Structures are given as C-alpha cells and as structure tokens.
Amino acid sequence: MTKDQRVEHMISIIVLAAGLSSRFKGNKMIHKIDGVPMIRKVVKICLGSQAMETIVVVGHEALKIIEQLNDFNCKIVENTNYSEGQSSSVKEGIKKIDSRSNAVIILPGDVAFMTREIIDAVINHYKQFRSVITVASFEGISGHPILFDKSLFKEIMTISEKNFGLKEVIKGHKKFVAKVECGTNEVLLDIDSSEDLMKRGTKFEKSHN
C-alpha cells in the first residue's frame, strides 16, 4: 500500500479511559486481567489493528493510567472535565484527531475482551462501503466498536450527557448504520464491575499501582 492509499484510509481510534469506575472497586482501567492492566490490554489491541492512530482520553487518576502506557505509541489526551460524563471525553478525543483522518472509532476502555480482528472487520467494512456509522454486532445486536465517518465529527462535537451523547447521533442516522456481524459476543461485553469478570471466569487480580 502506498503512502497516499494509507492516508486515504486513515482511521483514528479514541479509547475512553477517563471515567470514575463508580460501579467498580477501584480504578478498573489499571486492574489486571490475566496479569495485564485492562487499559494496557485494550490499547495494545488498538495499536495492533489497521487504525493509523490511537488516542487515549484520561481523566480520573490520569497519572496511574498514563504510567501503564508510557512505552506505547499512542496519543494521550487529558479531559479535565471528565466528571461531566463520557460525552466530554469523546469531544476531547475528537479535537486531537489527525486532520487527515477519514473516520474515528470510539471504544470504551473497559471492552477488555476486544480483539484486533473485530476492530479490523469494522474498518474493512467502512473502507468498502463508507457507511456514515459502522458498528460491530453479534446476532443483530449492536456492540463495540462503533465507527463514525468524518462527516459526523461536527455533530459529535455538540453531544452532551443531557442529550444522550453518541446514542442520539446514532439514532439520528439509524437508516445509515451498517452492522458488521462478527460472530462473537465479545463485541457486547464490557466490564462495569468485578462481578462481570467473575461471571466470565477470567483471572482477576488487583493492580498494586
């Protein structure tokens, strides 16, 4: 692939890792799954995908999260208004996207079982069909990741928790949402509590950071 072709298909990923983890005992981003801090596990998957850049938005206990990513080639963005909700983090990430990017994937940092193959399936579908919104799904149920074409960036910058954030953007363009069947329920799984990990039978251990 030539340099021009790579730019033509430039996709950014925003990983949201700024929240308070209010339903989790401690900061879930730095808790370990199979020996690896959750945020490190998710960002590593993103960096191994076809995406051209990975942006991580931090907020609550930002330094602890940044410490886990010091050796990764990702862009760190701090959201000082993280207490206002996820929408504020999405908008901070959008501000830092490379100007050449054609689309952005929004990915919560707690999708601990995400895979590179799932991310790439969404990217490949977008490259082929250029749908304004492309979402990974399992048996018709939408999950993560969700990709938004650059034509929606300005609209995304107007979202708020009061107006239901990205859900309202998706609702407003539901006729143009493309679902990518990924054949695995991993696209539906996120970690809201330590019990979610226990149910899945995954080794869980507390970080000492």
Beta strands, then each sheet from edge to edge (+ up, - down):
strand 1: 11-17
strand 2: 32-33
strand 3: 36-37
strand 4: 53-58
strand 5: 75-78
strand 6: 103-108
strand 7: 133-138
strand 8: 141-149
strand 9: 177-181
strand 10: 204-205
sheet 1: 5+ 4+ 1+ 6+ 8- 7+ 9+
sheet 2: 3+ 2- 10+
end
